[in-house]
């Protein structure tokens, strides 16, 4: 380091204050999305352990739970019949006649 001469005048340190709104602040999400996955996982683990330290009756490790299940058939397929039907022979295909009959 260079020695500062005793004859030099003292420097003034200026305080810098910036007033911004919450919308102008960079979001935490934008910061964390740029971090590597390993760093994000380390941060989550640190937060988890910090939270669990306040709960003395809860173990600090995550509990491993797994269950072996066997799938069984739940649906039985039944054959189906297709039936034909008639909409009737008295259908009006002319929209203007239909509206006139209904008074529209």
N, C-alpha and C positions, 0 to 999 in steps of 0.2 A: 504494500500500500504506500502511496505517496504521502509524505508528510505535508500537512497544511501549514503554511507559514503563519506565524502568530500575528503578523501585521494585517492579514486579510480581514476584511469586514465580515461580520456574521451574515449568514444568508437568512432570508425570510422564507419560512415554509408556509405556503398558502393552503388553506383548507378548500377542498373541492366538494361541493354538494350538488347533487343532481336530483331534481324532483321529477318523478315520472309517474305515470299511472300503471295500473296492473296490466293493462293491455300492451304497454310498451316494454314490459319486462320479458326477457326470453323465458320460454316455458321449460319446466323441468323435463317434460317429455322430449323436447328437442335436444336437450343435453344428453339424456340417457340413451336416446336412440343412436347417438353417434359413438357410444362407448362399446367396447367388445362384449360379447355375450358373457364371457367368463367374469368380467368386472361387474356386470349387472347382477349375475348370480351371487357373487360375493357380497354385494351390497344388500341383496334381499336376505341372504343368510345372516348377515350382521344385524339387520333390522329384526328378523325373526328371533334370534337369540337375545337381543336386547329386550324385546317385548316379553319373552318367556321368563326373563330374569325377574320380572315383577310378579310372576305367578309361581309361588314356591311349590305348590302341589302338582304342577304339570311337568312331566318329564321334558327335557330339552331336546330329545331326539324325536324325529317323526316316527310314528308307529307304522310298521309295515303290516298291511292287512291285504290278504288275498284269499280268494275263494275259488275252488275248482268246481265248475258246474258242467253238467252234461245237457246238451240240447235234446229236447224230445219233440216229436211231431205234434203240433198243436192244431193243425188244420187238415181236415179230410176233404179231398176234392170229390164232389159229386157231379155226375153227368147232368147236363141241363137240356131242356127241350125248348126249341124256338117255335113259337106259335105265330101264325099270321092272323091279322085282323083287318077289318075294313073300317075306314073312317066314315063310311056312309056315302050314299050316292047323292044326297041332297045338299052337298056342300056348294057354296057360292064362291066362285073364283073371281068374280067381278067386285072389286073393292068399293066402287061407287054405289052399286046396288046394295051392298051390305050396309054401308053407312047410311044410305037413304032409308032403309028399313028400320034402323035403330034411331033415326031422327038426328043424326049428327051432321 
